[in-house]
Amino acid sequence: MKSIYFHFIGCMTLLVLVSWHEVYGATPHLKISDNGRFLEYADGQRAGKGFFYLGDTAWELFHRLNREEASSYLVNRANKGFTVIQAVALAELDGLNAPNPYGHRPFIENDPRRPDVKQGPQNDYWDHVDYIVEKAASLDLFIGMLPTWGDKWQPNGGKGPLVFDEANARTYGQWLGARYRDQPIIWILGGDRNIYTDSEKRVMESMALGLRKGDEGNHLITFHPRGPGLSSDYFHNSEWLDFNMVQSSHAARDHDNGLFIEHDYALNPVKPTLDGEPRYESIPVGFYNRDVARNLKFDDYDARQAAYWALMAGACGHTYGNGNVWQMWDRQHASVLGASIPWHEAIDHPGAFQMKHVRKLFESRPFTRLAPKDGLVLDGPNRGVAKVRGVVAGDGSFAFVYSPRGEQFSVNMNEIAGGKIRASWYDPRYGTSVLIHTGDTKGIQSFVPPSSGRGQDWVLVLDNADLDWALPGEFTLSKH
């Protein structure tokens, strides 16, 4: 039965591949928007269109899954509306010495200057990476590729071994950049590490410069810090860092990751920012399961709250994660951080479905116009678990306000342009909308969401009614 399923997935992927090349042609590239706050397409039919970064963490994708499994995973994520898959070329879980499903390792004698590249297709580790990158491209997915996990360049825990220095980091970066120059890639340096010494910083700088030389500047670059952390603490002023990434991490429920975004949003020069590793669905609260009796794990609401809090603080996108999926856990592997559900079941946890609704809301409007603004939300919870955040378009055409616990709040309606304003509720659980009213009175208005309490989060959508946009719940995602 499993082989029939994977054969069907393969046929589906082939059909998508044909459709993609017929419609869009060349591989897409990304750039930073003119206002410095978002990512957008750089060329082709979608040049200048905003790119909504909706990531999934699949750190062990290249290392643990075979081709059939990788294809099924990627199709699942494409169907759920993800746009970026974050995966590590030199994986965390003994990625240098434990072979991939075909018995291959990335380097000869663990030397970054000597990638183990053999003649012929599917004969080496990098052929397998190529296959997955190309399969993702056929589904219009970008790979957020980490050249290495941090334990290969920093002695701060992990399996290792340490193999990188300033010289070979540049050599490896240039080789990797050249190999994937013409694929839809976003480079993510770091690999869950912060910078503690000048020599560590030089290693990362060297790898970044190698990537940039190898791919001839075709791809954006960011840095994945250890959590809770910010790439801006180390590299904000580096020319190679195109956008910032934070890791708000897995410390507690209701941890306000929007504060990380607000920090980066205030920096100069202006750069986009997003949370590249928030609390994962199905990972123990507090990261390690200290309370075995309660077995408390983050759920879909925790994942949703992190996404909307970050985006309402000005993020250019968001990354979702699942405690079973990042490590591609199955019963033949040791469990890390309480993984207990096979990855091919966990990919259908409710939080993953609900990420599509996040993207659907933002892409239902020209989201690159959005910015947080003091004075939009005038009353309501401004701290703690029910903290209300909102963003408004620079031209006043629309606004979103998020109430994570369904608590009442008040809005300055004068921030919305037009003679009439249409108000509606968007349900983050199901991606549906309910019209409240269309009125010509502005001033200060209060709104009471349809329900309240933990898990009863709502988004208020305010539109210039003259624009006659479809309600977000009626909007259908197309090829992004």
C-alpha positions as CSV (number, residue, x, y, z in Angstrom):
1,M,0.0,0.0,0.0
2,K,2.8,2.4,0.9
3,S,4.5,1.9,-2.5
4,I,1.2,2.7,-4.3
5,Y,0.9,5.8,-2.3
6,F,4.4,7.0,-3.1
7,H,3.9,6.2,-6.8
8,F,0.8,8.4,-6.7
9,I,2.7,11.2,-5.0
10,G,5.4,10.9,-7.6
11,C,2.9,11.3,-10.5
12,M,1.3,14.3,-8.7
13,T,4.7,15.9,-8.4
14,L,5.5,15.4,-12.1
15,L,2.2,17.0,-13.1
16,V,3.0,20.0,-10.9
17,L,6.5,20.2,-12.4
18,V,5.2,20.4,-15.9
19,S,2.6,23.0,-14.9
20,W,5.2,25.2,-13.1
21,H,7.6,25.4,-16.0
22,E,4.8,26.0,-18.5
23,V,3.4,28.9,-16.4
24,Y,6.5,30.5,-14.9
25,G,9.5,29.3,-16.8
26,A,12.9,30.2,-15.2
27,T,13.8,29.6,-11.6
28,P,12.4,32.5,-9.4
29,H,14.8,34.8,-7.4
30,L,14.0,37.0,-4.5
31,K,15.1,40.5,-3.4
32,I,14.4,42.9,-0.6
33,S,11.4,45.3,-1.2
34,D,12.1,49.0,-1.9
35,N,10.9,49.9,1.6
36,G,13.3,47.4,3.2
37,R,10.6,45.5,5.1
38,F,9.6,42.5,3.0
39,L,10.8,40.0,0.5
40,E,9.6,40.1,-3.1
41,Y,10.1,38.4,-6.4
42,A,13.0,39.8,-8.4
43,D,12.2,38.7,-11.9
44,G,9.8,37.0,-14.2
45,Q,6.0,37.4,-14.4
46,R,5.9,38.1,-10.6
47,A,8.6,40.7,-10.4
48,G,7.8,43.1,-7.6
49,K,5.2,40.9,-6.1
50,G,5.5,40.3,-2.4
51,F,6.8,37.0,-1.3
52,F,5.2,35.7,1.9
53,Y,7.8,33.7,3.7
54,L,6.0,30.8,5.3
55,G,8.6,28.3,6.5
56,D,8.6,24.8,7.9
57,T,11.5,23.4,9.8
58,A,12.7,20.2,8.3
59,W,16.2,20.2,9.6
60,E,16.9,16.5,8.9
61,L,15.2,16.4,5.5
62,F,18.4,15.8,3.4
63,H,19.9,13.4,6.0
64,R,17.1,11.1,7.0
65,L,14.5,10.8,4.2
66,N,14.8,8.8,1.1
67,R,13.5,10.2,-2.2
68,E,10.0,8.8,-2.0
69,E,9.6,10.1,1.6
70,A,11.0,13.5,0.7
71,S,8.6,13.8,-2.2
72,S,5.6,13.0,0.0
73,Y,6.7,15.5,2.6
74,L,7.2,18.3,0.1
75,V,3.9,17.7,-1.6
76,N,2.2,17.8,1.8
77,R,3.9,21.1,2.6
78,A,3.1,22.7,-0.8
79,N,-0.5,21.7,-0.4
80,K,-0.6,23.3,3.0
81,G,0.6,26.6,1.6
82,F,4.2,26.7,2.8
83,T,6.6,28.6,0.7
84,V,10.0,27.8,2.3
85,I,11.4,24.6,3.6
86,Q,14.3,25.1,6.1
87,A,16.7,22.1,5.9
88,V,20.4,21.6,6.7
89,A,23.0,20.3,4.3
90,L,25.3,19.1,7.1
91,A,22.6,17.9,9.6
92,E,22.5,18.2,13.3
93,L,22.0,14.6,14.2
94,D,25.5,13.2,13.4
95,G,25.2,14.5,9.9
96,L,28.8,14.0,9.0
97,N,29.3,10.4,10.1
98,A,25.8,8.8,10.1
99,P,25.0,8.2,6.4
100,N,21.9,9.2,4.5
101,P,19.3,6.5,3.5
102,Y,21.5,5.5,0.6
103,G,24.7,5.0,2.7
104,H,26.3,8.3,1.6
105,R,28.2,10.9,3.6
106,P,28.8,14.5,2.5
107,F,32.7,14.7,2.7
108,I,35.8,12.6,2.2
109,E,37.4,12.2,5.6
110,N,35.1,15.0,7.0
111,D,37.1,17.6,5.0
112,P,34.9,20.5,3.9
113,R,37.3,21.1,1.0
114,R,36.6,17.6,-0.3
115,P,32.8,17.0,-0.9
116,D,32.3,13.4,-1.8
117,V,31.1,13.8,-5.3
118,K,31.1,10.7,-7.5
119,Q,30.4,10.3,-11.2
120,G,26.9,9.3,-12.3
121,P,23.4,10.1,-11.0
122,Q,22.3,9.3,-7.5
123,N,25.8,8.0,-6.6
124,D,26.6,10.4,-3.7
125,Y,25.2,12.5,-0.8
126,W,25.0,15.6,-2.9
127,D,23.0,13.9,-5.7
128,H,20.3,13.2,-3.1
129,V,20.4,16.9,-1.9
130,D,20.0,17.9,-5.6
131,Y,17.0,15.6,-6.0
132,I,15.2,17.2,-3.0
133,V,16.1,20.8,-4.0
134,E,14.8,20.2,-7.6
135,K,11.7,18.4,-6.3
136,A,11.0,21.4,-4.0
137,A,11.5,23.8,-7.0
138,S,8.9,21.8,-9.0
139,L,6.4,22.5,-6.3
140,D,7.3,26.3,-6.2
141,L,9.0,25.9,-2.8
142,F,12.2,27.6,-1.9
143,I,14.7,25.7,0.2
144,G,16.0,27.7,3.1
145,M,19.3,25.9,3.1
146,L,21.6,25.9,6.1
147,P,25.1,25.0,4.8
148,T,25.8,23.4,8.1
149,W,24.4,23.0,11.6
150,G,26.3,25.0,14.2
151,D,28.0,22.1,15.9
152,K,30.4,21.8,12.9
153,W,31.9,25.3,13.5
154,Q,31.4,26.1,17.2
155,P,32.3,24.0,20.2
156,N,29.0,24.6,22.1
157,G,27.4,21.2,22.3
158,G,26.1,18.9,19.7
159,K,27.6,15.8,18.0
160,G,30.0,17.7,15.7
161,P,32.8,17.1,14.9
162,L,34.2,20.6,14.5
163,V,35.5,20.8,10.9
164,F,35.3,24.5,9.8
165,D,37.8,27.3,10.0
166,E,37.9,30.6,8.2
167,A,39.7,29.2,5.2
168,N,37.7,26.1,4.5
169,A,34.4,27.8,5.3
170,R,34.9,30.1,2.4
171,T,36.0,27.2,0.1
172,Y,32.9,25.1,1.1
173,G,30.6,28.2,0.8
174,Q,31.8,28.9,-2.7
175,W,31.4,25.3,-3.8
176,L,27.9,25.1,-2.3
177,G,26.9,28.5,-3.8
178,A,28.0,27.5,-7.2
179,R,26.2,24.1,-7.1
180,Y,22.8,25.7,-6.2
181,R,23.3,29.0,-8.0
182,D,20.3,28.4,-10.3
183,Q,17.9,26.8,-7.8
184,P,15.3,28.6,-5.6
185,I,17.4,28.9,-2.5
186,I,17.6,31.1,0.6
187,W,20.8,30.7,2.5
188,I,20.5,30.5,6.3
189,L,23.9,30.6,8.1
190,G,24.4,29.8,11.8
191,G,22.5,26.6,12.5
192,D,21.2,27.3,16.0
193,R,24.3,29.1,17.3
194,N,25.3,32.6,18.5
195,I,28.6,34.3,18.1
196,Y,30.9,34.4,21.1
197,T,34.4,35.1,19.7
198,D,35.9,37.1,16.9
199,S,37.2,33.9,15.2
200,E,33.6,32.4,15.1
201,K,32.4,35.6,13.5
202,R,35.1,35.4,10.9
203,V,34.2,31.8,10.1
204,M,30.6,32.8,9.4
205,E,31.6,35.9,7.5
206,S,33.9,33.8,5.4
207,M,31.2,31.2,4.6
208,A,28.8,34.0,3.6
209,L,31.3,35.6,1.3
210,G,32.0,32.2,-0.3
211,L,28.3,31.6,-0.9
212,R,28.0,35.0,-2.5
213,K,30.9,34.4,-4.8
214,G,29.7,30.9,-5.7
215,D,26.1,31.8,-6.5
216,E,27.0,35.2,-8.0
217,G,24.6,37.0,-5.7
218,N,21.5,35.1,-6.9
219,H,20.2,34.3,-3.4
220,L,19.3,36.1,-0.2
221,I,21.3,35.3,3.0
222,T,20.3,35.4,6.7
223,F,21.5,33.9,10.0
224,H,19.7,31.4,12.3
225,P,20.8,32.2,15.9
226,R,20.5,30.1,19.0
227,G,17.3,30.8,21.0
228,P,16.3,33.1,22.4
229,G,18.5,35.2,20.0
230,L,18.7,37.6,17.2
231,S,20.9,37.7,14.1
232,S,20.9,41.4,14.4
233,D,23.0,41.2,17.5
234,Y,26.0,40.0,15.4
235,F,25.5,40.8,11.7
236,H,22.9,43.5,11.3
237,N,25.5,45.9,9.7
238,S,27.1,43.2,7.6
239,E,26.5,43.8,3.9
240,W,25.9,40.1,3.2
241,L,23.0,39.8,5.7
242,D,20.0,40.6,3.6
243,F,17.3,40.1,6.3
244,N,17.3,39.3,10.0
245,M,16.1,36.1,11.7
246,V,15.2,35.6,15.3
247,Q,14.7,32.5,17.3
248,S,12.2,33.1,20.0
249,S,12.5,29.4,20.9
250,H,10.5,27.1,23.1
251,A,10.8,28.4,26.7
252,A,7.2,29.0,27.7
253,R,3.6,29.4,26.5
254,D,2.6,33.0,25.7
255,H,6.3,34.0,25.2
256,D,5.9,37.3,23.3
257,N,8.0,36.7,20.2
258,G,6.6,40.0,18.8
259,L,9.1,41.8,21.1
260,F,12.0,40.3,19.0
261,I,10.4,41.6,15.8
262,E,9.9,45.0,17.4
263,H,13.5,45.2,18.3
264,D,14.7,44.4,14.7
265,Y,12.0,46.7,13.2
266,A,13.5,49.7,15.0
267,L,17.0,49.2,13.7
268,N,18.9,51.1,11.0
269,P,19.6,50.3,8.3
270,V,16.1,48.9,7.7
271,K,16.0,45.2,7.0
272,P,13.2,42.6,7.0
273,T,13.0,40.3,9.9
274,L,11.1,37.1,10.9
275,D,10.9,34.4,13.6
276,G,12.8,31.4,12.1
277,E,12.3,29.2,15.1
278,P,9.4,29.8,17.5
279,R,7.7,27.4,19.8
280,Y,7.1,24.1,17.9
281,E,3.8,22.3,17.9
282,S,4.1,19.0,19.9
283,I,7.5,19.9,21.5
284,P,7.6,20.0,25.3
285,V,6.9,23.4,26.9
286,G,10.1,24.7,28.3
287,F,12.0,22.7,25.6
288,Y,12.8,19.8,27.9
289,N,10.0,17.9,29.5
290,R,10.7,18.6,33.2
291,D,7.2,17.7,34.2
292,V,6.9,14.1,33.0
293,A,3.5,13.6,34.8
294,R,1.8,16.5,32.9
295,N,3.6,15.8,29.6
296,L,2.8,19.4,28.6
297,K,3.5,20.2,25.0
298,F,2.8,23.2,22.7
299,D,-0.3,22.9,20.6
300,D,-1.8,24.4,17.5
301,Y,-2.9,27.5,19.4
302,D,0.7,28.1,20.6
303,A,1.9,27.9,17.0
304,R,-0.8,30.3,15.7
305,Q,-0.3,32.8,18.5
306,A,3.4,33.0,17.7
307,A,2.7,33.5,14.0
308,Y,0.2,36.3,14.4
309,W,2.0,38.1,17.2
310,A,5.2,38.2,15.0
311,L,3.4,39.3,11.9
312,M,1.4,42.0,13.7
313,A,4.7,43.3,15.0
314,G,6.0,43.8,11.5
315,A,7.6,40.5,10.4
316,C,8.0,39.7,6.7
317,G,6.8,36.1,7.3
318,H,7.0,33.3,9.8
319,T,8.3,29.8,10.3
320,Y,6.3,26.9,11.8
321,G,7.8,23.8,13.4
322,N,6.8,20.5,14.8
323,G,8.8,18.6,17.4
324,N,8.4,15.3,15.5
325,V,8.9,16.7,12.0
326,W,12.1,18.7,12.3
327,Q,14.0,15.5,13.1
328,M,12.0,13.3,10.7
329,W,11.4,11.0,13.6
330,D,10.3,7.4,13.1
331,R,10.5,4.4,15.4
332,Q,13.9,3.3,14.0
333,H,15.5,6.6,15.4
334,A,16.2,7.7,18.9
335,S,13.7,10.3,20.1
336,V,15.0,13.8,20.6
337,L,13.1,16.2,22.9
338,G,10.1,13.9,23.4
339,A,9.3,13.0,19.8
340,S,6.7,10.3,19.9
341,I,4.7,10.5,16.6
342,P,6.2,9.5,13.3
343,W,6.9,12.4,11.1
344,H,4.6,11.2,8.3
345,E,1.7,11.4,10.8
346,A,2.8,14.6,12.5
347,I,2.9,16.6,9.2
348,D,-0.9,16.6,9.5
349,H,-1.2,18.1,13.0
350,P,-3.7,21.0,13.1
351,G,-1.1,23.7,13.5
352,A,0.4,22.9,10.1
353,F,-3.1,23.2,8.4
354,Q,-3.7,26.5,10.1
355,M,-0.5,28.0,8.7
356,K,-2.2,28.1,5.3
357,H,-4.8,30.4,6.8
358,V,-2.1,32.8,8.0
359,R,-0.8,33.1,4.5
360,K,-4.3,33.3,3.0
361,L,-5.1,36.3,5.2
362,F,-2.0,38.3,4.4
363,E,-2.1,37.5,0.6
364,S,-5.7,38.4,0.4
365,R,-4.5,42.0,0.6
366,P,-1.3,43.8,-0.7
367,F,0.5,42.9,2.5
368,T,3.8,44.7,1.7
369,R,2.0,47.9,2.5
370,L,1.5,46.9,6.1
371,A,3.3,48.4,9.1
372,P,2.7,48.5,12.9
373,K,1.5,51.9,14.0
374,D,1.1,53.5,17.4
375,G,-2.4,54.9,17.7
376,L,-4.2,52.2,15.7
377,V,-5.2,50.1,18.8
378,L,-6.2,52.6,21.4
379,D,-7.6,50.3,24.2
380,G,-7.4,46.6,25.1
381,P,-4.8,44.3,26.6
382,N,-1.3,45.7,25.9
383,R,0.7,43.1,27.7
384,G,0.6,39.4,28.8
385,V,-1.3,36.5,27.3
386,A,-4.1,38.6,25.7
387,K,-1.9,41.3,24.2
388,V,-3.5,42.9,21.1
389,R,-1.4,43.9,18.1
390,G,-2.4,45.5,14.8
391,V,-0.9,46.6,11.5
392,V,-2.3,49.0,9.0
393,A,-1.5,49.7,5.3
394,G,0.5,52.9,4.7
395,D,-2.2,54.2,2.4
396,G,-4.9,53.3,4.9
397,S,-6.6,50.8,2.6
398,F,-6.9,48.1,5.2
399,A,-5.8,47.0,8.7
400,F,-5.5,43.7,10.7
401,V,-5.9,43.5,14.5
402,Y,-5.1,40.3,16.4
403,S,-6.7,39.5,19.7
404,P,-5.1,36.2,20.9
405,R,-7.6,35.5,23.7
406,G,-10.7,37.1,22.1
407,E,-10.6,40.1,24.5
408,Q,-12.3,43.4,23.6
409,F,-10.3,46.2,22.2
410,S,-10.8,49.7,20.6
411,V,-9.5,51.0,17.3
412,N,-8.9,54.4,15.8
413,M,-11.0,54.1,12.7
414,N,-9.6,57.3,11.3
415,E,-6.5,55.3,10.3
416,I,-8.7,53.6,7.5
417,A,-9.2,55.5,4.3
418,G,-12.4,55.8,2.3
419,G,-15.9,57.0,2.9
420,K,-17.1,53.7,4.3
421,I,-15.3,51.0,6.3
422,R,-16.1,47.3,6.2
423,A,-15.3,45.3,9.3
424,S,-15.1,41.5,9.5
425,W,-13.8,38.8,11.8
426,Y,-11.3,36.3,10.4
427,D,-11.1,32.9,12.2
428,P,-7.5,31.7,12.4
429,R,-8.5,28.1,13.1
430,Y,-10.5,27.6,9.9
431,G,-9.6,30.5,7.6
432,T,-13.2,31.7,7.4
433,S,-14.7,35.2,7.7
434,V,-17.8,36.7,9.2
435,L,-19.0,40.2,8.1
436,I,-19.6,42.6,11.0
437,H,-20.9,45.6,9.2
438,T,-20.1,48.4,6.7
439,G,-20.4,51.8,8.1
440,D,-19.6,55.5,7.4
441,T,-18.8,56.4,11.0
442,K,-15.2,56.7,11.9
443,G,-13.9,57.9,15.3
444,I,-13.1,55.3,18.0
445,Q,-14.9,52.0,17.9
446,S,-14.8,49.0,20.2
447,F,-14.9,45.4,19.0
448,V,-15.8,42.3,20.9
449,P,-14.6,39.1,19.2
450,P,-17.1,36.2,18.8
451,S,-15.6,34.1,21.5
452,S,-12.9,34.4,24.2
453,G,-10.5,32.3,26.2
454,R,-7.4,30.3,25.4
455,G,-7.5,29.1,21.8
456,Q,-10.2,31.6,20.9
457,D,-8.0,34.0,18.9
458,W,-9.5,36.3,16.2
459,V,-8.3,38.8,13.6
460,L,-10.3,42.0,12.9
461,V,-10.1,43.0,9.3
462,L,-10.9,46.6,8.4
463,D,-11.2,47.6,4.8
464,N,-11.8,50.7,2.8
465,A,-15.2,49.5,1.5
466,D,-14.8,51.4,-1.8
467,L,-12.1,48.8,-2.8
468,D,-14.7,46.0,-2.7
469,W,-12.1,43.3,-1.8
470,A,-13.3,39.8,-1.2
471,L,-13.4,38.8,2.5
472,P,-10.1,36.9,3.4
473,G,-12.1,33.7,4.0
474,E,-13.3,33.9,0.4
475,F,-9.8,34.4,-1.0
476,T,-8.2,31.3,-2.7
477,L,-4.4,30.9,-2.7
478,S,-2.9,30.5,-6.2
479,K,0.6,29.6,-7.2
480,H,2.7,32.0,-5.1
